[in-house]
Amino acid sequence: DAQESRGLGDVYKRQVEAISHKQASKAVNVYLDMVKDTGLASLEREQALYQVGLIYMNKTNVHKDNYSALYYFKQLLSRFPDSPYCIDAKGHVARLEASLD
């Protein structure tokens, strides 16, 4: 499938460019569209949701929002509890909750 062969590599590149140009919301929208796309492999959808959390945590993102990061990491944990990304997401949740108290 051409869309799958494009993979997340191209999306990551666009994410970095978007954040560096203060347009992180564009990257978030691309990832959220991927999460909704049931035609993608589950692992790709899980990774996309994880990336949304990372974008909101990113210190270089002018729209940094730890509450949103926490929300998306928790979405990952509840929607994809067996995902390999859950280990790191749990760590991020713990750190974010501690910093928001």
Residue frames as a rotation matrix with the C-alpha (Angstrom) as fourth column:
ASP 1
0.584 0.812 0.000 0.00
0.812 -0.584 0.000 0.00
0.000 0.000 -1.000 0.00
ALA 2
-0.014 -0.629 0.777 1.49
0.574 -0.641 -0.509 3.34
0.818 0.439 0.370 -1.07
GLN 3
0.556 0.276 0.784 0.19
-0.383 -0.753 0.536 5.16
0.738 -0.598 -0.313 2.01
GLU 4
0.978 -0.204 0.030 1.79
0.076 0.495 0.865 2.61
-0.192 -0.844 0.500 4.35
SER 5
0.366 -0.902 0.228 5.09
0.915 0.303 -0.267 2.64
0.172 0.306 0.936 2.44
ARG 6
0.267 -0.208 0.941 5.20
0.007 -0.976 -0.218 6.38
0.964 0.065 -0.259 2.99
GLY 7
0.017 -0.240 -0.971 5.20
0.837 0.535 -0.118 5.43
0.547 -0.810 0.210 6.66
LEU 8
0.818 0.298 -0.491 5.70
0.561 -0.597 0.573 7.62
-0.123 -0.745 -0.656 9.64
GLY 9
-0.181 -0.980 -0.089 9.15
0.899 -0.201 0.390 8.76
-0.399 -0.009 0.917 8.51
ASP 10
-0.525 0.073 0.848 7.69
0.574 -0.705 0.416 11.40
0.628 0.705 0.329 6.22
VAL 11
0.583 0.806 0.103 5.20
0.405 -0.398 0.823 12.39
0.705 -0.438 -0.558 8.91
TYR 12
0.478 -0.495 -0.726 8.02
0.804 -0.087 0.589 12.80
-0.354 -0.865 0.356 11.47
LYS 13
-0.585 -0.738 0.336 9.91
0.811 -0.518 0.273 15.03
-0.028 0.432 0.901 9.08
ARG 14
-0.196 0.610 0.768 6.83
0.346 -0.690 0.636 17.19
0.918 0.390 -0.076 8.60
GLN 15
0.725 0.439 -0.530 6.28
0.617 -0.072 0.784 17.23
0.306 -0.896 -0.323 12.38
VAL 16
-0.036 -0.842 -0.539 9.77
0.891 -0.271 0.364 18.60
-0.452 -0.467 0.760 13.03
GLU 17
-0.742 -0.211 0.637 9.32
0.566 -0.706 0.426 21.21
0.360 0.676 0.643 10.31
ALA 18
0.206 0.920 0.333 5.90
0.421 -0.391 0.818 22.20
0.883 -0.028 -0.468 11.65
ILE 19
0.668 0.003 -0.744 7.16
0.739 -0.129 0.662 22.63
-0.094 -0.992 -0.088 15.22
SER 20
-0.372 -0.902 -0.218 10.19
0.830 -0.428 0.358 24.59
-0.416 -0.047 0.908 14.05
HIS 21
-0.798 0.158 0.582 7.87
0.294 -0.741 0.604 26.89
0.527 0.653 0.544 12.09
LYS 22
-0.900 0.429 0.073 5.51
-0.255 -0.385 -0.887 27.29
-0.353 -0.817 0.456 15.07
GLN 23
-0.175 0.856 -0.486 2.81
-0.934 0.012 0.357 25.24
0.311 0.517 0.798 13.35
ALA 24
-0.932 -0.263 0.249 2.61
-0.345 0.852 -0.394 22.25
-0.109 -0.453 -0.885 15.67
SER 25
-0.133 0.965 0.225 -1.18
-0.505 0.129 -0.854 22.16
-0.853 -0.227 0.470 15.31
LYS 26
0.302 0.184 -0.935 -0.70
-0.945 0.188 -0.268 20.99
0.127 0.965 0.231 11.71
ALA 27
-0.652 -0.606 -0.456 1.37
-0.507 0.796 -0.332 18.03
0.564 0.015 -0.826 12.88
VAL 28
-0.773 0.440 0.457 -1.16
-0.312 0.363 -0.878 17.26
-0.552 -0.821 -0.144 15.62
ASN 29
0.204 0.924 -0.324 -3.97
-0.788 -0.041 -0.614 17.24
-0.581 0.380 0.720 13.03
VAL 30
-0.011 -0.295 -0.955 -2.04
-0.834 0.529 -0.153 14.84
0.551 0.796 -0.252 10.77
TYR 31
-0.918 -0.388 -0.079 -1.45
-0.271 0.761 -0.589 12.46
0.288 -0.520 -0.804 13.66
LEU 32
-0.522 0.788 0.327 -5.05
-0.411 0.104 -0.906 12.65
-0.747 -0.607 0.269 14.88
ASP 33
0.312 0.573 -0.758 -6.24
-0.947 0.119 -0.300 11.84
-0.082 0.811 0.579 11.36
MET 34
-0.414 -0.550 -0.725 -3.94
-0.578 0.774 -0.258 8.80
0.703 0.312 -0.638 11.45
VAL 35
-0.917 0.113 0.383 -5.40
-0.297 0.449 -0.843 7.70
-0.267 -0.886 -0.378 14.80
LYS 36
-0.032 0.999 -0.023 -8.91
-0.638 -0.038 -0.769 7.79
-0.769 -0.010 0.639 13.27
ASP 37
0.079 0.001 -0.997 -7.81
-0.970 0.231 -0.077 5.87
0.231 0.973 0.019 10.14
THR 38
0.414 0.168 0.895 -8.83
-0.568 0.816 0.109 2.28
-0.711 -0.554 0.433 10.91
GLY 39
0.976 -0.120 -0.180 -7.18
-0.096 0.506 -0.857 1.26
0.194 0.854 0.483 7.63
LEU 40
0.119 -0.981 0.155 -3.77
-0.733 -0.192 -0.653 1.81
0.670 -0.036 -0.741 9.23
ALA 41
-0.102 -0.268 -0.958 -2.07
0.403 0.869 -0.286 -0.84
0.910 -0.415 0.019 11.31
SER 42
0.825 0.471 -0.314 -2.85
0.436 -0.176 0.883 -0.57
0.360 -0.865 -0.350 15.01
LEU 43
0.160 -0.857 -0.489 0.81
0.929 -0.036 0.368 0.06
-0.333 -0.514 0.791 15.81
GLU 44
-0.624 -0.356 0.696 0.88
0.643 -0.739 0.198 3.09
0.444 0.571 0.690 13.50
ARG 45
0.293 0.822 0.488 -2.27
0.190 -0.550 0.813 4.48
0.937 -0.146 -0.317 15.12
GLU 46
0.757 -0.087 -0.648 -0.77
0.654 0.120 0.747 3.92
0.013 -0.989 0.148 18.59
GLN 47
-0.281 -0.957 -0.075 2.44
0.940 -0.291 0.180 5.63
-0.194 -0.020 0.981 17.59
ALA 48
-0.373 0.219 0.902 0.53
0.442 -0.813 0.380 8.57
0.816 0.540 0.206 16.12
LEU 49
0.724 0.688 0.051 -1.37
0.237 -0.317 0.918 9.06
0.648 -0.653 -0.392 19.39
TYR 50
0.464 -0.667 -0.584 1.89
0.836 0.112 0.536 8.85
-0.292 -0.737 0.609 21.34
GLN 51
-0.497 -0.695 0.520 3.44
0.840 -0.536 0.086 11.48
0.219 0.479 0.850 19.05
VAL 52
0.235 0.651 0.722 0.56
0.281 -0.757 0.590 13.88
0.930 0.064 -0.361 19.76
GLY 53
0.909 0.063 -0.413 1.41
0.416 -0.070 0.906 13.66
0.028 -0.996 -0.090 23.46
LEU 54
0.026 -0.992 -0.126 5.07
0.932 -0.022 0.362 14.28
-0.362 -0.127 0.924 22.71
ILE 55
-0.296 -0.083 0.952 4.28
0.659 -0.739 0.141 17.31
0.692 0.668 0.273 20.57
TYR 56
0.649 0.630 0.427 2.28
0.118 -0.638 0.761 18.89
0.752 -0.443 -0.488 23.38
MET 57
0.812 -0.420 -0.405 5.18
0.492 0.120 0.862 18.20
-0.313 -0.900 0.304 25.79
ASN 58
0.173 -0.832 0.527 7.81
0.943 -0.015 -0.333 19.59
0.286 0.554 0.782 23.42
LYS 59
0.086 -0.233 -0.969 9.60
0.683 -0.694 0.228 22.56
-0.725 -0.681 0.099 24.97
THR 60
-0.876 -0.466 -0.125 10.17
0.222 -0.619 0.754 24.13
-0.429 0.632 0.645 21.55
ASN 61
-0.375 0.838 0.397 6.44
0.798 0.074 0.598 24.07
0.472 0.541 -0.696 20.77
VAL 62
-0.911 0.036 0.412 5.06
-0.160 -0.950 -0.270 27.56
0.381 -0.312 0.870 21.37
HIS 63
0.072 0.990 0.119 1.71
-0.762 -0.023 0.647 25.89
0.644 -0.137 0.753 22.05
LYS 64
-0.757 -0.411 -0.508 3.17
0.008 0.771 -0.636 23.54
0.653 -0.486 -0.581 24.66
ASP 65
0.039 0.849 0.527 0.33
-0.881 -0.219 0.419 22.25
0.471 -0.481 0.740 26.81
ASN 66
-0.873 -0.481 0.076 1.01
-0.451 0.740 -0.500 19.67
0.184 -0.471 -0.863 29.51
TYR 67
-0.279 0.852 0.443 -2.71
-0.520 0.254 -0.816 19.14
-0.808 -0.458 0.372 30.12
SER 68
0.586 0.461 -0.666 -3.21
-0.803 0.225 -0.552 18.17
-0.105 0.858 0.502 26.48
ALA 69
-0.334 -0.783 -0.525 -0.12
-0.734 0.566 -0.376 15.96
0.592 0.259 -0.763 26.57
LEU 70
-0.817 0.069 0.573 -1.53
-0.450 0.545 -0.707 14.21
-0.361 -0.835 -0.414 29.64
TYR 71
0.205 0.979 -0.012 -4.90
-0.682 0.134 -0.719 13.77
-0.702 0.155 0.695 27.93
TYR 72
0.505 0.006 -0.863 -3.41
-0.811 0.345 -0.472 12.13
0.296 0.938 0.179 24.83
PHE 73
-0.664 -0.729 -0.166 -1.09
-0.592 0.648 -0.479 9.85
0.457 -0.220 -0.862 26.77
LYS 74
-0.602 0.524 0.602 -4.08
-0.427 0.425 -0.798 8.72
-0.674 -0.738 -0.032 28.84
GLN 75
0.464 0.737 -0.491 -6.03
-0.814 0.137 -0.564 8.15
-0.349 0.662 0.664 25.62
LEU 76
-0.084 -0.603 -0.793 -3.24
-0.764 0.550 -0.337 5.88
0.640 0.578 -0.507 24.44
LEU 77
-0.899 -0.313 0.306 -3.29
-0.437 0.600 -0.670 3.95
0.026 -0.736 -0.676 27.72
SER 78
-0.274 0.876 0.397 -7.05
-0.442 0.252 -0.861 3.45
-0.854 -0.411 0.318 27.64
ARG 79
0.571 0.566 -0.595 -7.53
-0.757 0.083 -0.648 2.80
-0.317 0.820 0.476 23.91
PHE 80
0.545 -0.495 -0.677 -4.43
-0.329 0.616 -0.716 0.69
0.771 0.613 0.173 23.31
PRO 81
0.765 -0.179 0.618 -3.50
-0.631 -0.017 0.776 -0.83
-0.129 -0.984 -0.126 26.71
ASP 82
0.710 -0.501 0.495 -1.24
0.368 0.863 0.346 -3.47
-0.601 -0.064 0.797 25.16
SER 83
0.912 -0.353 0.210 0.72
0.032 -0.447 -0.894 -1.00
0.409 0.822 -0.396 23.03
PRO 84
0.196 -0.923 -0.330 4.50
0.943 0.270 -0.194 -1.00
0.269 -0.273 0.924 23.35
TYR 85
-0.351 -0.289 0.891 4.19
0.208 -0.951 -0.227 2.80
0.913 0.105 0.394 23.66
CYS 86
0.687 0.724 0.066 2.31
0.068 -0.155 0.986 2.44
0.724 -0.672 -0.155 26.95
ILE 87
0.332 -0.637 -0.696 5.48
0.940 0.289 0.183 1.89
0.084 -0.714 0.695 28.94
ASP 88
-0.736 -0.640 0.220 6.86
0.637 -0.765 -0.096 5.31
0.230 0.070 0.971 27.99
ALA 89
-0.188 0.757 0.626 3.39
0.030 -0.633 0.774 6.89
0.982 0.165 0.096 28.11
LYS 90
0.670 0.418 -0.613 2.98
0.572 0.236 0.786 5.77
0.473 -0.877 -0.081 31.74
GLY 91
-0.192 -0.840 -0.508 6.26
0.972 -0.235 0.022 7.44
-0.138 -0.489 0.861 32.61
HIS 92
-0.775 -0.034 0.631 5.18
0.289 -0.907 0.306 10.67
0.562 0.419 0.713 30.90
VAL 93
0.278 0.954 0.112 1.82
0.189 -0.168 0.967 10.56
0.942 -0.248 -0.227 32.71
ALA 94
0.477 -0.141 -0.868 3.54
0.872 0.198 0.447 10.19
0.109 -0.970 0.217 36.08
ARG 95
-0.600 -0.784 -0.161 5.92
0.791 -0.612 0.030 13.09
-0.122 -0.109 0.987 35.39
LEU 96
-0.605 0.431 0.670 3.18
0.151 -0.763 0.628 15.32
0.782 0.481 0.397 34.01
GLU 97
0.490 0.836 -0.249 0.82
0.402 0.037 0.915 14.63
0.774 -0.548 -0.318 36.90
ALA 98
0.183 -0.517 -0.836 3.61
0.971 -0.036 0.235 15.40
-0.151 -0.855 0.495 39.36
SER 99
-0.810 -0.571 0.134 4.45
0.587 -0.791 0.173 18.66
0.007 0.218 0.976 37.59
LEU 100
-0.422 0.737 0.528 0.82
0.093 -0.544 0.834 19.76
0.902 0.401 0.161 37.39
ASP 101
0.270 0.514 -0.814 0.14
0.854 0.262 0.449 19.28
0.444 -0.816 -0.369 41.10
